[in-house]
Amino acid sequence: MKKMIRTVNLSDSGYLRECTDFIEGSLRSLKTPSKMVMRSVLLSEEMIVALADRCEENAELDICVNKRMGDIRVDITAPGEEIDTDALSSFSMDDGSGSDMDADDREMERKLRSLIIKSQGEKLKNTYKNGYNKISIAVGKAERSSLVLTITALVLGLIAGLILTNLVPETVTEGICTYALQPVKTMFMNALKIIVGPVVFFSLVTCFSQFKNLSELGRIFAKVMGLYMLTTVLASLIALGFSTIFQPGVWGAGLGMATTQAVNVNTNTDTSLLSTIVGIIPDNFVKPFLEANTLQLIFLALICGLAVGALGEYSAKLSNLFQALNELFLTITTMIAKFIPLAAFCSVVLMVVKVGGEAVVSLLGMFGVFLICIASMLTVYGILLILIGRLNPLTFYRKIREGMLTSFALSSSSATVPTNMMICTERLGISPKLVSFSIPLGATVNMDGTCVSLIVSGLFLARMYGISVTGPELASMVVTVVLLSLGCPGVPGAGLVCLGIVLQNIGVPIEAIGLVMAIDPIRDMFGTMNNVTGDMAVTAVVGKTEGMMDMDIYKNAG
């Protein structure tokens, strides 16, 4: 933790220059990127002017630049009247001359201030206590450092996994995985599970309480859900097309390759569309939080959010309470996210150790087709960004790269919801009002990677077992896979349950899953990365078309 403090007397003629020089120097000493420094200095300057305008003569202003757990903040404290951060753009420095030129200058100054605050306003937080305003400016979250650490962890995990598989005795490797790596991964995933429910619920309640009418909410829901369904259908058709063209697998070879290992997959799990719809409404208020059931949490949040606006004098108090709780759990999320590189390292090592001893040569063709389909879907998202959102896809992928790596390492759409929400709001500039709704919904119903995996694997195993899948069966398979994706939970391994159902529908023995079990963790990683990329792409497209995206934030390098 590093902290730099300066106290400035506002009666000094050069107070503003002294403050901005101190802030700029402190940020550069913390090796903050130049563009981030300039944005923060400009925003700090506007806040200092606003504070000085409400201070008494000879008042002192305190500035604290600190870096804690990778987060860099500028805190500015001064006595005076309470400041409304939503109205900061209306501040003007009136010298009392009243001339037309001065009035024009002040109007231009107000417009410039409005632009600065509008582009960076979400980085501001203001508290007022005992006659003091404290304005906190979020400079950055050490994005590059976190990205580098995650990539490094993935590479080191791959190397460590290969070493354990090939150079270390099996008993030692098993002990390391059982007593060191698996516990760390489990603890991290449990920590994420703690906050998934509260983050989704409180962010959604805050979001829904901002909608003034149901027609506005209905329009956004229709657009988001429509795009999710579009990408899901496209993913299924792409997987079907490439599987038909390349036809991975040797016809009938699976009859002599089926593993004797017991395959325990519960295909009796009800994943039908009707069951999914009925299950949206929980039978008690606590259960959705305990199970992190996203659809049920969305329903509860919708009811609570709309009810907040109908309580008259209590609405403002409840809105502030939910907003505070939302900030609390997002802060907890930020703290937990610091350990993502460690969790990524453990996950990759465990994956390599599990797969390394299996005979996967016969699966390389199928896996290659799967990767081609995933790459095609990433291209599809880019095309949607260009054609519908009029957005630069290269900028989009550059800004979400950390979220893609995180989802790849954790293999869980639900576990990455808080991280993806922060990326959408802070790096893509999308309104929290939309993000709080679209990202949790996408983590439940938008499973493009799962659709690709189910179709490619299903047709591969059918071919391996010498089973011909006719045209009508292919069409039925696509419909089944699309419906299954709506009810498939965003957690590691859920695809195997759905795969078992698909195999039963096309007449492939359930034990065939044993042939693809070895590479399922790897497919899960790529599939999850595809899922969350689709979530953020759809959110960005809807945000742009609905005017709920700050293009200054989107275009800024990051």
C-alpha positions as CSV (number, residue, x, y, z in Angstrom):
1,M,0.0,0.0,0.0
2,K,1.3,3.4,-1.0
3,K,-0.1,6.8,0.1
4,M,0.9,10.4,-0.7
5,I,-0.8,13.3,1.1
6,R,-0.8,17.1,0.5
7,T,-2.7,19.9,2.2
8,V,-3.3,23.1,0.2
9,N,-4.6,26.5,1.4
10,L,-7.4,27.6,-1.0
11,S,-6.6,31.3,-0.4
12,D,-3.3,30.9,-2.2
13,S,-3.4,32.3,-5.7
14,G,-1.8,29.2,-7.3
15,Y,-3.7,26.6,-5.3
16,L,-5.2,24.9,-8.4
17,R,-1.8,24.5,-10.1
18,E,-0.2,23.2,-6.9
19,C,-3.0,20.6,-6.5
20,T,-2.9,19.3,-10.1
21,D,0.9,19.2,-10.1
22,F,0.9,17.1,-6.9
23,I,-1.8,14.7,-8.3
24,E,0.0,14.3,-11.6
25,G,3.4,13.7,-10.0
26,S,2.0,11.2,-7.5
27,L,0.2,9.2,-10.2
28,R,3.3,9.1,-12.4
29,S,5.4,7.9,-9.5
30,L,2.9,5.0,-9.2
31,K,3.7,4.2,-12.9
32,T,0.1,5.0,-13.9
33,P,-0.4,5.1,-17.7
34,S,-0.2,8.6,-19.2
35,K,-3.7,8.7,-20.6
36,M,-5.1,7.6,-17.3
37,V,-3.1,10.3,-15.6
38,M,-4.4,13.0,-17.8
39,R,-8.0,11.9,-17.4
40,S,-7.7,11.8,-13.7
41,V,-5.9,15.2,-13.5
42,L,-8.6,16.9,-15.6
43,L,-11.4,15.4,-13.5
44,S,-9.6,16.3,-10.2
45,E,-9.3,19.9,-11.4
46,E,-13.0,20.2,-11.9
47,M,-13.7,18.7,-8.5
48,I,-11.2,21.0,-6.8
49,V,-12.8,24.0,-8.4
50,A,-16.2,22.8,-7.3
51,L,-15.0,22.3,-3.7
52,A,-13.3,25.7,-3.6
53,D,-16.5,27.4,-4.8
54,R,-18.2,26.1,-1.6
55,C,-15.5,26.7,0.9
56,E,-15.0,29.6,3.2
57,E,-12.0,31.9,2.9
58,N,-8.6,30.4,4.1
59,A,-10.1,26.9,4.1
60,E,-7.7,24.0,3.5
61,L,-8.1,21.2,1.0
62,D,-6.6,17.7,1.6
63,I,-5.4,15.5,-1.3
64,C,-4.6,11.8,-0.8
65,V,-3.3,9.7,-3.7
66,N,-3.1,6.0,-2.7
67,K,-2.6,2.6,-4.2
68,R,-4.1,-0.4,-2.4
69,M,-4.3,-3.9,-3.8
70,G,-3.6,-2.6,-7.2
71,D,-6.4,0.1,-7.1
72,I,-5.3,3.7,-7.5
73,R,-7.6,6.5,-6.1
74,V,-7.4,10.2,-5.6
75,D,-9.3,11.4,-2.5
76,I,-10.0,15.1,-2.2
77,T,-11.5,16.5,1.1
78,A,-12.6,20.0,2.0
79,P,-15.1,21.7,4.3
80,G,-18.2,23.5,2.9
81,E,-21.7,23.0,1.6
82,E,-22.7,19.5,0.5
83,I,-22.0,18.9,-3.2
84,D,-24.5,17.1,-5.5
85,T,-22.2,15.1,-7.9
86,D,-25.1,14.8,-10.4
87,A,-25.2,18.6,-10.6
88,L,-21.5,19.3,-10.9
89,S,-21.7,20.2,-14.5
90,S,-23.7,23.3,-13.6
91,F,-20.9,24.9,-11.5
92,S,-19.5,28.1,-13.0
93,M,-16.9,30.6,-11.7
94,D,-18.8,33.9,-11.9
95,D,-16.5,36.9,-11.4
96,G,-19.4,39.3,-11.3
97,S,-18.5,41.3,-14.4
98,G,-21.7,40.5,-16.2
99,S,-20.2,41.2,-19.7
100,D,-21.5,39.3,-22.7
101,M,-18.0,38.0,-23.5
102,D,-17.6,36.8,-19.9
103,A,-21.0,35.1,-20.1
104,D,-20.0,33.4,-23.3
105,D,-16.7,32.3,-21.7
106,R,-18.6,30.9,-18.7
107,E,-21.0,29.0,-20.9
108,M,-18.2,27.5,-22.8
109,E,-16.4,26.6,-19.6
110,R,-19.6,25.0,-18.3
111,K,-20.0,22.9,-21.4
112,L,-16.4,21.7,-21.2
113,R,-16.8,20.8,-17.6
114,S,-20.0,19.0,-18.4
115,L,-18.2,16.9,-21.1
116,I,-15.4,16.0,-18.7
117,I,-17.7,15.0,-15.9
118,K,-20.0,13.1,-18.3
119,S,-17.2,11.0,-19.7
120,Q,-15.6,10.2,-16.3
121,G,-18.6,10.6,-13.9
122,E,-18.9,7.0,-13.0
123,K,-15.4,7.1,-11.5
124,L,-16.7,9.7,-8.9
125,K,-18.0,9.0,-5.4
126,N,-18.9,11.7,-3.0
127,T,-19.6,11.5,0.8
128,Y,-20.6,14.3,3.1
129,K,-20.0,14.1,6.8
130,N,-19.5,16.6,9.6
131,G,-19.4,19.5,7.2
132,Y,-16.8,17.9,4.9
133,N,-17.1,16.8,1.3
134,K,-14.9,13.8,0.3
135,I,-14.7,13.1,-3.4
136,S,-13.0,9.9,-4.4
137,I,-11.8,9.4,-8.0
138,A,-11.1,5.9,-9.2
139,V,-8.0,6.3,-11.4
140,G,-7.6,2.6,-12.4
141,K,-7.6,-0.9,-11.3
142,A,-4.1,-2.0,-12.4
143,E,-5.7,-3.6,-15.5
144,R,-2.5,-4.3,-17.3
145,S,-0.9,-5.8,-14.2
146,S,-3.8,-8.0,-13.6
147,L,-3.9,-9.2,-17.2
148,V,-0.2,-9.9,-17.2
149,L,-0.5,-11.9,-14.0
150,T,-3.4,-14.0,-15.4
151,I,-1.6,-14.8,-18.6
152,T,1.6,-15.6,-16.6
153,A,-0.5,-17.9,-14.3
154,L,-1.9,-19.7,-17.3
155,V,1.5,-20.3,-18.9
156,L,3.1,-21.4,-15.6
157,G,0.1,-23.7,-14.9
158,L,0.6,-25.4,-18.3
159,I,4.3,-25.9,-17.6
160,A,3.7,-27.1,-14.1
161,G,1.1,-29.5,-15.3
162,L,3.4,-31.0,-17.9
163,I,6.1,-31.4,-15.3
164,L,3.8,-33.1,-12.8
165,T,2.5,-35.4,-15.5
166,N,5.8,-36.5,-17.1
167,L,8.6,-36.0,-14.5
168,V,7.0,-36.5,-11.1
169,P,5.9,-39.8,-9.7
170,E,2.2,-40.4,-9.9
171,T,1.6,-40.6,-6.2
172,V,3.4,-37.3,-5.6
173,T,1.4,-35.6,-8.3
174,E,-1.8,-37.0,-6.9
175,G,-0.9,-35.7,-3.5
176,I,-0.1,-32.2,-4.8
177,C,-3.4,-32.0,-6.7
178,T,-5.5,-33.4,-3.8
179,Y,-3.9,-31.5,-0.9
180,A,-2.7,-28.3,-2.5
181,L,-4.2,-27.3,-5.9
182,Q,-7.7,-28.6,-5.6
183,P,-8.3,-27.0,-2.2
184,V,-7.2,-23.6,-3.4
185,K,-9.4,-23.8,-6.5
186,T,-12.3,-25.0,-4.4
187,M,-11.9,-22.2,-1.9
188,F,-11.7,-19.6,-4.6
189,M,-14.8,-21.0,-6.4
190,N,-16.7,-21.1,-3.0
191,A,-15.7,-17.4,-2.4
192,L,-17.2,-16.5,-5.8
193,K,-20.4,-18.5,-5.1
194,I,-20.8,-16.4,-1.9
195,I,-21.1,-13.2,-3.8
196,V,-22.8,-14.3,-7.1
197,G,-26.3,-14.2,-5.6
198,P,-26.0,-10.9,-3.7
199,V,-24.2,-9.2,-6.7
200,V,-26.8,-10.3,-9.2
201,F,-29.8,-9.5,-6.9
202,F,-28.7,-6.0,-5.6
203,S,-27.4,-4.9,-8.9
204,L,-30.6,-5.9,-10.6
205,V,-32.8,-4.3,-8.0
206,T,-30.8,-1.0,-8.4
207,C,-31.2,-1.4,-12.1
208,F,-34.9,-2.1,-12.2
209,S,-35.7,0.6,-9.8
210,Q,-34.4,3.1,-12.3
211,F,-36.8,2.1,-15.0
212,K,-39.7,4.6,-15.1
213,N,-42.1,2.3,-16.8
214,L,-42.5,-1.3,-17.8
215,S,-42.6,-0.4,-21.5
216,E,-39.0,0.8,-21.3
217,L,-37.9,-2.4,-19.5
218,G,-39.9,-4.6,-21.9
219,R,-38.2,-3.0,-25.0
220,I,-34.7,-3.5,-23.6
221,F,-35.6,-7.1,-22.5
222,A,-36.9,-7.9,-26.0
223,K,-33.8,-6.6,-27.7
224,V,-31.4,-8.3,-25.3
225,M,-33.2,-11.6,-25.4
226,G,-33.7,-11.4,-29.2
227,L,-29.9,-11.0,-29.8
228,Y,-29.1,-13.8,-27.3
229,M,-31.4,-16.2,-29.2
230,L,-30.0,-15.0,-32.6
231,T,-26.4,-15.8,-31.5
232,T,-27.5,-19.1,-30.1
233,V,-29.1,-20.2,-33.3
234,L,-26.1,-19.0,-35.3
235,A,-23.8,-21.0,-33.0
236,S,-25.8,-24.2,-33.6
237,L,-25.9,-23.7,-37.4
238,I,-22.2,-23.0,-37.5
239,A,-21.4,-26.1,-35.5
240,L,-23.7,-28.2,-37.7
241,G,-22.1,-26.8,-40.8
242,F,-18.5,-27.4,-39.9
243,S,-19.2,-30.9,-38.4
244,T,-20.9,-31.8,-41.7
245,I,-18.0,-30.5,-43.8
246,F,-15.1,-31.9,-41.9
247,Q,-16.8,-35.0,-40.4
248,P,-14.3,-35.6,-37.6
249,G,-13.9,-39.1,-36.3
250,V,-13.5,-42.5,-37.9
251,W,-16.8,-44.3,-38.7
252,G,-17.5,-47.0,-36.2
253,A,-14.2,-46.7,-34.4
254,G,-15.8,-46.0,-31.1
255,L,-17.3,-49.5,-30.9
256,G,-13.9,-50.8,-30.0
257,M,-12.7,-47.7,-28.0
258,A,-15.4,-47.3,-25.4
259,T,-13.8,-46.9,-22.1
260,T,-14.6,-49.4,-19.4
261,Q,-14.6,-46.6,-16.8
262,A,-18.0,-46.1,-15.3
263,V,-19.8,-43.0,-16.7
264,N,-22.1,-41.4,-14.1
265,V,-24.2,-38.8,-15.9
266,N,-27.7,-38.0,-14.7
267,T,-29.7,-37.6,-17.9
268,N,-33.0,-37.5,-15.9
269,T,-32.3,-33.9,-15.1
270,D,-35.2,-31.8,-16.3
271,T,-33.8,-29.2,-18.7
272,S,-36.9,-28.6,-20.8
273,L,-38.0,-25.1,-21.7
274,L,-41.3,-25.6,-19.8
275,S,-39.4,-26.6,-16.7
276,T,-37.1,-23.6,-17.1
277,I,-40.0,-21.2,-17.4
278,V,-41.9,-22.7,-14.4
279,G,-38.7,-22.7,-12.4
280,I,-38.3,-19.0,-12.8
281,I,-40.6,-18.4,-9.8
282,P,-39.0,-19.8,-6.6
283,D,-41.1,-21.3,-3.8
284,N,-39.2,-19.2,-1.1
285,F,-37.1,-16.0,-1.0
286,V,-33.9,-17.5,0.4
287,K,-33.4,-20.6,-1.9
288,P,-32.3,-18.6,-5.0
289,F,-29.5,-17.0,-3.0
290,L,-28.4,-20.4,-1.6
291,E,-28.3,-22.0,-5.1
292,A,-27.3,-18.9,-7.0
293,N,-30.2,-19.5,-9.4
294,T,-29.8,-16.6,-11.7
295,L,-33.3,-16.7,-13.3
296,Q,-35.0,-16.8,-10.0
297,L,-32.8,-14.0,-8.7
298,I,-33.8,-11.9,-11.8
299,F,-37.4,-12.5,-11.0
300,L,-37.0,-11.5,-7.3
301,A,-35.0,-8.5,-8.3
302,L,-37.6,-7.4,-10.9
303,I,-40.4,-7.6,-8.3
304,C,-38.4,-5.8,-5.6
305,G,-37.1,-3.2,-8.0
306,L,-40.5,-2.3,-9.4
307,A,-42.0,-2.3,-5.9
308,V,-39.4,0.2,-4.7
309,G,-40.8,2.9,-6.9
310,A,-44.3,2.3,-5.6
311,L,-43.6,2.9,-1.9
312,G,-43.9,6.7,-2.0
313,E,-41.8,8.3,0.8
314,Y,-39.8,5.1,1.4
315,S,-38.6,4.8,-2.2
316,A,-35.6,7.1,-1.9
317,K,-34.5,5.4,1.4
318,L,-34.8,1.9,-0.1
319,S,-33.0,3.0,-3.3
320,N,-30.1,4.3,-1.3
321,L,-30.0,1.1,0.8
322,F,-29.9,-1.2,-2.3
323,Q,-27.3,1.0,-3.9
324,A,-25.1,0.9,-0.8
325,L,-25.5,-2.9,-0.7
326,N,-24.7,-3.2,-4.4
327,E,-21.5,-1.2,-3.8
328,L,-20.6,-3.3,-0.8
329,F,-20.7,-6.6,-2.7
330,L,-19.0,-5.2,-5.8
331,T,-16.2,-4.1,-3.5
332,I,-16.0,-7.6,-2.1
333,T,-15.9,-8.9,-5.6
334,T,-12.9,-6.7,-6.4
335,M,-11.1,-8.0,-3.4
336,I,-11.8,-11.7,-4.3
337,A,-10.8,-11.0,-8.0
338,K,-7.3,-10.2,-6.8
339,F,-6.8,-14.0,-6.4
340,I,-7.8,-14.9,-10.0
341,P,-4.2,-15.5,-11.2
342,L,-3.7,-18.0,-8.4
343,A,-7.0,-19.8,-9.1
344,A,-6.2,-19.8,-12.8
345,F,-2.8,-21.5,-12.1
346,C,-4.4,-24.2,-10.0
347,S,-7.2,-24.8,-12.6
348,V,-4.8,-25.2,-15.5
349,V,-2.5,-27.5,-13.6
350,L,-5.4,-29.8,-12.6
351,M,-6.7,-29.8,-16.2
352,V,-3.3,-30.8,-17.7
353,V,-2.8,-33.5,-15.1
354,K,-6.2,-35.0,-15.7
355,V,-6.0,-35.0,-19.5
356,G,-2.3,-35.8,-19.9
357,G,-2.6,-39.5,-19.3
358,E,-5.6,-40.1,-21.6
359,A,-5.4,-41.2,-25.2
360,V,-6.7,-38.1,-26.9
361,V,-5.1,-38.5,-30.4
362,S,-8.5,-39.7,-31.8
363,L,-10.2,-36.6,-30.4
364,L,-7.9,-34.1,-32.1
365,G,-10.0,-33.9,-35.2
366,M,-13.2,-33.2,-33.2
367,F,-11.5,-30.7,-31.0
368,G,-10.1,-28.9,-34.1
369,V,-13.6,-28.5,-35.5
370,F,-14.8,-27.3,-32.1
371,L,-12.0,-24.6,-32.1
372,I,-12.9,-23.5,-35.7
373,C,-16.6,-23.1,-34.6
374,I,-15.5,-21.0,-31.5
375,A,-13.3,-18.8,-33.7
376,S,-16.2,-18.4,-36.1
377,M,-18.5,-17.3,-33.3
378,L,-16.0,-14.7,-32.1
379,T,-16.0,-13.4,-35.7
380,V,-19.8,-13.4,-35.7
381,Y,-19.8,-11.2,-32.6
382,G,-17.4,-8.8,-34.3
383,I,-19.8,-8.6,-37.3
384,L,-22.8,-7.9,-35.1
385,L,-20.8,-5.1,-33.4
386,I,-20.0,-3.6,-36.8
387,L,-23.4,-4.0,-38.5
388,I,-25.8,-3.3,-35.6
389,G,-23.8,-1.5,-33.0
390,R,-21.5,0.5,-35.4
391,L,-18.6,-0.3,-33.0
392,N,-15.0,-1.1,-33.6
393,P,-14.6,-4.9,-32.8
394,L,-10.9,-4.6,-32.3
395,T,-11.4,-2.1,-29.5
396,F,-14.1,-4.3,-28.0
397,Y,-11.9,-7.4,-27.9
398,R,-8.9,-5.4,-26.6
399,K,-10.9,-4.1,-23.7
400,I,-12.5,-7.4,-22.7
401,R,-9.4,-9.6,-23.0
402,E,-9.0,-9.9,-19.2
403,G,-12.6,-11.1,-18.9
404,M,-12.1,-13.7,-21.6
405,L,-9.0,-15.0,-19.9
406,T,-10.7,-15.1,-16.5
407,S,-13.7,-17.1,-17.9
408,F,-11.3,-19.4,-19.7
409,A,-9.5,-20.2,-16.5
410,L,-12.6,-20.6,-14.3
411,S,-14.8,-22.4,-16.8
412,S,-17.9,-20.8,-15.2
413,S,-20.2,-18.2,-16.7
414,S,-21.9,-17.6,-13.4
415,A,-18.6,-17.1,-11.5
416,T,-17.4,-14.4,-13.9
417,V,-20.6,-12.3,-13.8
418,P,-19.2,-9.7,-11.3
419,T,-16.0,-9.4,-13.3
420,N,-17.8,-9.0,-16.6
421,M,-20.2,-6.4,-15.1
422,M,-17.2,-4.3,-14.1
423,I,-15.6,-4.6,-17.5
424,C,-18.7,-3.5,-19.3
425,T,-19.3,-0.5,-17.1
426,E,-15.7,0.7,-16.5
427,R,-14.0,-0.2,-19.7
428,L,-16.7,-0.3,-22.3
429,G,-18.7,2.6,-20.9
430,I,-22.0,0.8,-20.8
431,S,-24.7,2.1,-18.4
432,P,-24.9,0.0,-15.2
433,K,-28.7,0.2,-15.7
434,L,-28.3,-2.1,-18.7
435,V,-25.3,-4.1,-17.6
436,S,-27.0,-5.2,-14.3
437,F,-29.7,-6.7,-16.3
438,S,-28.1,-8.1,-19.5
439,I,-24.9,-9.8,-18.1
440,P,-26.7,-11.9,-15.4
441,L,-29.4,-12.9,-17.9
442,G,-26.8,-13.9,-20.4
443,A,-24.9,-16.0,-17.9
444,T,-28.1,-18.2,-17.7
445,V,-29.7,-18.2,-21.2
446,N,-26.8,-17.4,-23.6
447,M,-24.8,-20.6,-24.0
448,D,-23.4,-20.3,-27.5
449,G,-20.2,-22.3,-26.6
450,T,-22.4,-25.0,-25.1
451,C,-24.4,-25.3,-28.3
452,V,-21.2,-25.7,-30.3
453,S,-19.9,-28.3,-28.0
454,L,-23.1,-30.3,-27.9
455,I,-23.5,-30.5,-31.6
456,V,-19.9,-31.1,-32.5
457,S,-19.5,-33.8,-29.8
458,G,-22.9,-35.4,-30.5
459,L,-22.2,-35.8,-34.3
460,F,-18.6,-37.0,-33.6
461,L,-19.8,-39.7,-31.2
462,A,-22.6,-40.8,-33.6
463,R,-20.0,-41.2,-36.3
464,M,-17.6,-43.0,-33.9
465,Y,-20.4,-45.5,-33.1
466,G,-21.5,-45.9,-36.7
467,I,-24.9,-44.2,-36.3
468,S,-26.3,-42.2,-39.2
469,V,-28.1,-39.0,-38.2
470,T,-30.8,-38.1,-40.8
471,G,-31.9,-34.6,-41.9
472,P,-35.0,-34.4,-39.7
473,E,-32.9,-35.7,-36.8
474,L,-30.4,-33.0,-37.4
475,A,-33.1,-30.4,-37.3
476,S,-34.5,-31.8,-34.1
477,M,-31.0,-31.9,-32.7
478,V,-30.5,-28.2,-33.3
479,V,-33.8,-27.3,-31.7
480,T,-33.1,-29.6,-28.7
481,V,-29.6,-28.1,-28.2
482,V,-31.0,-24.5,-28.4
483,L,-33.6,-25.3,-25.8
484,L,-31.1,-27.2,-23.6
485,S,-28.8,-24.1,-23.7
486,L,-31.6,-22.1,-22.0
487,G,-31.7,-24.4,-19.1
488,C,-28.0,-25.3,-18.8
489,P,-26.4,-23.9,-15.7
490,G,-23.3,-21.8,-16.2
491,V,-21.0,-24.0,-14.1
492,P,-18.2,-26.4,-15.0
493,G,-19.3,-29.8,-16.2
494,A,-22.9,-28.9,-16.8
495,G,-22.5,-29.7,-20.5
496,L,-22.0,-33.4,-19.9
497,V,-25.6,-33.6,-18.6
498,C,-26.9,-32.0,-21.7
499,L,-24.7,-34.1,-23.9
500,G,-26.2,-37.2,-22.4
501,I,-29.7,-36.0,-23.3
502,V,-28.6,-35.2,-26.9
503,L,-27.0,-38.7,-27.3
504,Q,-30.1,-40.4,-26.1
505,N,-32.2,-38.4,-28.7
506,I,-30.0,-39.5,-31.6
507,G,-29.6,-43.1,-30.4
508,V,-26.0,-43.1,-29.2
509,P,-25.1,-45.2,-26.1
510,I,-24.7,-43.1,-23.0
511,E,-21.3,-44.7,-22.3
512,A,-20.0,-42.9,-25.4
513,I,-19.5,-39.8,-23.2
514,G,-16.4,-41.6,-21.8
515,L,-14.7,-40.9,-25.1
516,V,-14.9,-37.1,-24.7
517,M,-14.7,-36.9,-20.9
518,A,-10.9,-36.5,-21.1
519,I,-11.0,-33.2,-23.0
520,D,-14.2,-31.9,-21.5
521,P,-12.4,-29.5,-19.1
522,I,-10.6,-28.0,-22.1
523,R,-13.8,-27.7,-24.1
524,D,-15.4,-26.1,-21.1
525,M,-12.7,-23.5,-20.9
526,F,-13.1,-22.4,-24.6
527,G,-16.9,-22.7,-24.5
528,T,-17.2,-20.6,-21.4
529,M,-14.9,-17.9,-22.9
530,N,-17.2,-17.9,-25.9
531,N,-20.3,-17.6,-23.7
532,V,-19.1,-14.6,-21.8
533,T,-17.8,-12.9,-24.9
534,G,-21.3,-13.2,-26.4
535,D,-22.8,-11.8,-23.3
536,M,-20.6,-8.7,-23.4
537,A,-21.0,-8.3,-27.2
538,V,-24.8,-8.3,-27.0
539,T,-24.7,-5.9,-24.1
540,A,-22.4,-3.6,-26.0
541,V,-24.7,-3.7,-29.1
542,V,-27.8,-3.0,-27.1
543,G,-26.0,-0.3,-25.1
544,K,-25.0,1.5,-28.3
545,T,-28.4,1.3,-30.0
546,E,-30.3,2.4,-26.9
547,G,-28.0,5.3,-26.2
548,M,-26.8,3.7,-23.0
549,M,-23.0,3.7,-23.8
550,D,-20.4,6.4,-23.2
551,M,-18.4,6.3,-26.4
552,D,-15.6,8.4,-24.9
553,I,-14.9,5.6,-22.4
554,Y,-15.2,3.0,-25.1
555,K,-12.8,4.7,-27.5
556,N,-10.2,5.4,-24.8
557,A,-7.3,3.0,-24.8
558,G,-7.4,0.4,-22.1
